[in-house]
Every structure is written in C-alpha cells, then in structure tokens.
Amino acid sequence: MTRVLIGVLALLLVLAGAAMVTRAGAALPDVTPLARRVPARTALMRQRLEEARVAGRSARVDQRWLPYESIPPVLRRAVLIAEDDAFFSHGGLDWNEIRASVRRNLEAGRLVRGGSTITQQLAKNLYLGSERTLTRKLREMMIAGRLERALTKRRIFELYLNLIEWGDGVYGIEAAAERHFGVPADALDARQAALLAAVIINPRRFDPAHPVRRIERRARMILTRMWRRGQLTEAEYRVATGQAPAAPAWEWNPFAHHPDTTAPGPETTAPPPDSAAAADSLPP
C-alpha cells in the first residue's frame, strides 16, 4: 500500500512538473527581430511606468542607445566581472553559478545570491518584468535559450547594456553615466565603471555616485580582478581605489639613505580577496 501511495505521489509530481513546464513554454516570444531592431519599451519599463501611475507619481523613461563599439571597454569588462564572468563561454545558463547560488541560499536560509546570467537578465527585462515565481523563472530560462540561438553574444551584450535598469527611470549605460556622474559613457573612468557595475544587483536601492560600504567592496573586487587580469595598469588601479601613486623604484635624494639597487623592488600592496561572494557576504 505504501509503495502504491509513493508511486501515485511521484506520478502527480511528474505531471505537475510537466504542466508547469508546458505553461512556462506557452507562447514564448519571437526573439529573432532583436537582431535588427530594438524595442521601444521593455516589459520592465512598462511595469515601472504602471507602478508609478498606480502610486500617483509622474514617471519617464530615460534611455539612449549606444552602439556596442561606443561602449567603453572598461565598462564592458566591469559588468562582465560583476554579473557574468563566464558570459562568452556558456550557452545562456551557467550551471556552475546556479549550483553555487542554490548552495549559498540554502546555507543562508534565504535568497542572498542570484544565479542569472546576462542572457537571463536580458530575457527578464525584455519580456517578463520583476515578478518572482517559479513559472516566470522557467520562462526566463527558455527565452534565454532562444536568445542565445538567435543572436550573437555581442548583440545580446549590446542589448543588455542599453536596456537594463540603472536607477529610477534610468535604462542603459549612456543614460546611467549622464544621470549618476554627469558624463557620457565614453568618458567614464575605471572607478565610475566599477561602481555602475556594482549597483546592477539592485539599481533602485543603491546609488553609484554615493556608494554604501557594500557597493564600495563590490567595486573594489571588480577593479582588483581587472588589475590582476592586466586590464588596468597598477597606476590606474591605485587611482581607482584611492591609493597613493606608487613611489618610483629609485630616486636620487642626497639627504636620504641610498637604496640597495641590487635588492628586489618594493612590494605591491596586496589587493583584497578576488571574490564577489566574499564582497557580498559582509553586511551592507
């Protein structure tokens, strides 16, 4: 009898799962037009406008298109490190990140780490909005697969950087750079790029121009990885992290003790841990 009940429950679970997948896959959007054109409004933009209308607030959408080649490399690299370091090597879903996120969330007993790739985030912004349900998550994953099959990685990243939310009513990197730092995107320095990348986790809560400690830690983690990968010089890294410029290896000073030029040069200040999880595990 017990085995029969277990079998029935297992069958019901399978049927329920199949129904959920079927529901999630119903009427998925055609993403192929995105290869040539950009939607005037995304699902998230429409959601924010409706939320403002219901609350009796005025709202507008500040979004300006910037071609991929005009987006500064320092910003592109910072966003990849912050949001999806494996973007150019996965097929839309990063299973290693998903497993790590599930493990971290189970340990914490609450949602403290997401596992969405840049492609999944784009799918959510374009078509789904910010609703958090299992069905919506399944649809997000399915749409991400469609995006990866229909578009190049470069096009997906270009759409992402131009359409994601970067503050209340602010969408895309050009509007974000102007709103938060008063400069066009191509004038962003390394620190500004890192701060903008750091707040993507919650752009309506965090202000890159006035970062709290959590955002400062994330920005420093991003800058440290860029420096270690040779994407920033040591001088650029020091400026971006607020350190004093490195002293010359040797400079003549008749009043100082002459250094031993055969000894190793001064050690570089050790950077903080290279871990986004470490940066996010501390309290805000």
C-alpha positions as CSV (number, residue, x, y, z in Angstrom):
1,M,0.0,0.0,0.0
2,T,2.8,2.4,0.9
3,R,4.6,1.7,-2.3
4,V,1.4,2.4,-4.2
5,L,1.0,5.8,-2.5
6,I,4.6,6.7,-3.1
7,G,4.1,5.8,-6.8
8,V,0.9,7.9,-7.1
9,L,2.6,10.9,-5.4
10,A,5.6,10.6,-7.7
11,L,3.3,10.4,-10.7
12,L,1.4,13.5,-9.5
13,L,4.7,15.4,-9.1
14,V,5.8,14.4,-12.6
15,L,2.5,15.5,-14.0
16,A,2.6,18.8,-12.0
17,G,6.1,19.5,-13.2
18,A,5.2,18.7,-16.8
19,A,2.2,21.0,-16.6
20,M,4.4,23.8,-15.2
21,V,6.9,23.4,-17.9
22,T,4.1,23.4,-20.5
23,R,2.6,26.6,-19.0
24,A,6.0,28.3,-18.9
25,G,6.7,27.4,-22.5
26,A,3.4,28.6,-23.8
27,A,3.5,31.5,-26.3
28,L,7.2,32.2,-25.9
29,P,8.1,35.4,-27.7
30,D,9.8,35.5,-31.1
31,V,13.2,37.0,-30.4
32,T,14.6,37.0,-34.0
33,P,13.6,40.6,-34.7
34,L,16.0,41.7,-31.9
35,A,18.9,41.0,-34.3
36,R,17.9,44.1,-36.3
37,R,15.8,46.3,-34.1
38,V,15.4,47.5,-30.5
39,P,12.0,47.5,-28.7
40,A,10.8,51.0,-27.8
41,R,9.7,49.7,-24.3
42,T,10.7,46.6,-22.4
43,A,8.4,44.7,-20.0
44,L,10.3,46.2,-17.1
45,M,9.9,49.7,-18.4
46,R,6.2,49.2,-18.8
47,Q,6.0,47.7,-15.3
48,R,7.8,50.7,-13.7
49,L,5.5,53.2,-15.6
50,E,2.4,51.3,-14.4
51,E,3.7,51.2,-10.8
52,A,4.2,54.9,-10.9
53,R,0.8,55.5,-12.3
54,V,-0.9,53.5,-9.6
55,A,1.1,55.3,-7.0
56,G,0.1,58.7,-8.5
57,R,3.7,59.6,-9.3
58,S,5.0,61.0,-12.6
59,A,7.5,58.8,-14.4
60,R,9.5,58.8,-17.5
61,V,11.9,56.5,-19.3
62,D,15.4,57.9,-19.8
63,Q,17.1,55.6,-22.3
64,R,19.6,56.4,-25.1
65,W,21.0,53.9,-27.5
66,L,24.8,53.5,-27.7
67,P,26.3,51.1,-30.3
68,Y,28.5,48.3,-28.9
69,E,31.7,49.8,-30.2
70,S,31.0,53.1,-28.5
71,I,30.6,51.5,-25.1
72,P,33.9,51.8,-23.3
73,P,35.8,48.5,-22.8
74,V,36.4,49.4,-19.1
75,L,32.6,49.4,-18.5
76,R,32.1,46.2,-20.5
77,R,34.8,44.4,-18.5
78,A,33.5,45.7,-15.2
79,V,29.9,44.5,-16.0
80,L,31.1,41.0,-17.1
81,I,33.1,40.6,-13.8
82,A,30.2,41.8,-11.7
83,E,27.4,39.9,-13.4
84,D,28.5,37.0,-15.6
85,D,32.2,36.3,-15.8
86,A,31.5,33.2,-18.0
87,F,29.2,35.0,-20.4
88,F,31.2,34.3,-23.5
89,S,31.6,30.6,-22.7
90,H,28.2,29.4,-21.7
91,G,25.0,28.9,-23.7
92,G,22.7,31.1,-21.7
93,L,22.7,29.2,-18.4
94,D,25.7,29.0,-16.1
95,W,25.1,25.7,-14.3
96,N,28.2,26.2,-12.0
97,E,26.8,29.5,-10.9
98,I,23.3,28.1,-10.4
99,R,24.6,25.3,-8.2
100,A,26.7,27.7,-6.2
101,S,23.7,30.0,-5.8
102,V,21.4,27.2,-4.6
103,R,24.0,26.1,-2.1
104,R,24.6,29.6,-0.8
105,N,20.9,30.3,-0.5
106,L,20.2,27.0,1.3
107,E,23.0,27.8,3.8
108,A,21.7,31.3,4.4
109,G,18.0,30.1,4.6
110,R,17.0,33.0,2.3
111,L,17.7,34.4,-1.1
112,V,21.2,36.1,-0.9
113,R,22.7,35.2,-4.2
114,G,21.2,35.0,-7.7
115,G,22.4,32.7,-10.5
116,S,21.1,34.5,-13.5
117,T,23.4,35.1,-16.5
118,I,23.4,38.3,-18.6
119,T,21.2,36.5,-21.1
120,Q,18.7,35.5,-18.5
121,Q,18.6,39.1,-17.1
122,L,18.0,40.4,-20.6
123,A,15.1,38.0,-21.1
124,K,13.6,39.1,-17.8
125,N,14.0,42.8,-18.7
126,L,12.7,42.4,-22.2
127,Y,9.7,40.2,-21.7
128,L,8.9,39.3,-18.0
129,G,9.4,42.2,-15.6
130,S,10.4,41.7,-12.0
131,E,7.8,39.1,-10.9
132,R,9.4,36.3,-8.8
133,T,7.6,32.9,-9.5
134,L,8.9,29.5,-10.5
135,T,6.9,29.7,-13.7
136,R,8.5,33.1,-14.5
137,K,11.9,31.6,-13.8
138,L,11.3,28.7,-16.2
139,R,10.1,31.1,-18.9
140,E,13.2,33.2,-18.3
141,M,15.5,30.2,-18.9
142,M,13.6,29.2,-22.0
143,I,13.7,32.7,-23.5
144,A,17.4,32.8,-22.7
145,G,18.0,29.7,-24.8
146,R,16.1,31.3,-27.7
147,L,18.2,34.5,-27.4
148,E,21.4,32.5,-27.5
149,R,20.3,30.6,-30.6
150,A,19.0,33.7,-32.5
151,L,21.6,36.3,-31.6
152,T,25.3,36.7,-31.3
153,K,26.9,37.2,-27.9
154,R,27.9,40.7,-28.9
155,R,24.3,41.6,-29.8
156,I,23.0,40.1,-26.5
157,F,25.5,42.1,-24.5
158,E,24.8,45.3,-26.5
159,L,21.1,45.0,-25.8
160,Y,21.8,44.3,-22.2
161,L,24.0,47.3,-21.6
162,N,21.5,49.6,-23.4
163,L,18.3,48.3,-21.8
164,I,18.9,47.2,-18.2
165,E,17.6,49.3,-15.3
166,W,20.3,51.6,-13.7
167,G,18.2,53.7,-11.4
168,D,14.6,55.1,-11.1
169,G,13.6,55.7,-14.7
170,V,17.2,55.2,-16.0
171,Y,17.9,52.5,-18.5
172,G,21.1,51.7,-20.4
173,I,24.7,52.9,-19.8
174,E,24.5,56.2,-21.7
175,A,21.6,57.5,-19.5
176,A,23.2,56.0,-16.4
177,A,26.5,57.7,-17.0
178,E,24.8,61.1,-17.5
179,R,22.4,60.7,-14.6
180,H,24.9,59.5,-12.0
181,F,28.2,61.1,-13.0
182,G,27.2,63.9,-15.4
183,V,29.4,62.5,-18.2
184,P,28.8,60.5,-21.4
185,A,29.5,56.8,-21.2
186,D,32.7,57.1,-23.2
187,A,34.1,59.5,-20.5
188,L,33.7,57.1,-17.6
189,D,36.8,56.3,-15.7
190,A,37.6,52.9,-14.1
191,R,36.2,53.7,-10.7
192,Q,32.9,55.0,-12.2
193,A,32.6,52.0,-14.4
194,A,33.2,49.7,-11.4
195,L,30.6,51.5,-9.3
196,L,28.0,51.3,-12.1
197,A,28.6,47.6,-12.5
198,A,28.5,47.1,-8.7
199,V,24.9,48.5,-8.4
200,I,23.3,46.3,-11.0
201,I,22.4,43.9,-8.2
202,N,19.8,46.5,-7.0
203,P,20.0,49.7,-9.1
204,R,16.9,51.3,-7.4
205,R,18.3,50.9,-3.9
206,F,22.0,51.7,-4.5
207,D,23.4,54.9,-5.9
208,P,26.8,54.6,-7.7
209,A,27.6,58.3,-7.1
210,H,27.1,57.8,-3.3
211,P,28.1,54.2,-2.7
212,V,27.5,52.5,0.6
213,R,30.1,50.1,2.0
214,R,28.7,47.1,0.3
215,I,29.0,48.8,-3.1
216,E,32.4,50.1,-2.4
217,R,33.5,46.5,-1.6
218,R,32.0,45.2,-4.8
219,A,33.6,47.9,-6.8
220,R,37.0,47.2,-5.3
221,M,36.6,43.5,-6.1
222,I,35.8,44.3,-9.7
223,L,38.8,46.7,-10.0
224,T,41.1,44.1,-8.4
225,R,40.1,41.4,-10.9
226,M,40.6,43.8,-13.8
227,W,44.1,44.7,-12.4
228,R,45.1,41.1,-11.9
229,R,44.0,40.3,-15.5
230,G,46.0,43.1,-16.9
231,Q,43.0,45.2,-17.9
232,L,44.2,48.0,-15.7
233,T,47.7,49.2,-15.0
234,E,48.9,49.5,-11.4
235,A,48.7,53.2,-11.7
236,E,45.1,53.1,-12.9
237,Y,44.2,50.6,-10.2
238,R,45.7,52.8,-7.5
239,V,43.8,55.9,-8.7
240,A,40.6,54.0,-9.0
241,T,40.9,52.5,-5.5
242,G,42.0,55.8,-3.9
243,Q,45.6,54.7,-3.1
244,A,48.6,57.0,-3.3
245,P,50.6,56.6,-6.5
246,A,53.4,54.1,-6.3
247,A,56.8,55.5,-5.4
248,P,59.5,55.3,-8.1
249,A,61.8,52.3,-7.7
250,W,64.7,54.7,-7.0
251,E,65.1,58.4,-6.9
252,W,68.2,60.4,-6.0
253,N,67.9,62.2,-2.7
254,P,71.3,63.4,-1.2
255,F,69.7,63.5,2.3
256,A,68.3,60.0,2.2
257,H,70.0,56.7,2.6
258,H,70.9,55.3,-0.8
259,P,68.8,52.2,-1.6
260,D,70.5,48.9,-2.5
261,T,69.7,48.7,-6.2
262,T,70.5,45.0,-6.3
263,A,67.7,44.2,-3.9
264,P,64.2,43.4,-5.0
265,G,61.9,46.4,-5.6
266,P,59.2,47.5,-3.2
267,E,56.3,45.1,-2.8
268,T,53.0,45.9,-4.3
269,T,50.2,46.4,-1.8
270,A,48.3,43.2,-1.6
271,P,44.8,43.5,-3.1
272,P,41.7,42.3,-1.3
273,P,40.2,38.8,-1.9
274,D,39.3,38.2,-5.5
275,S,35.7,37.0,-4.7
276,A,32.3,38.5,-5.5
277,A,30.8,36.2,-2.9
278,A,33.3,37.4,-0.3
279,A,32.3,41.0,-1.1
280,D,28.6,40.2,-0.8
281,S,28.9,38.1,2.4
282,L,29.5,41.1,4.6
283,P,26.6,43.2,5.9
284,P,25.6,46.2,3.8
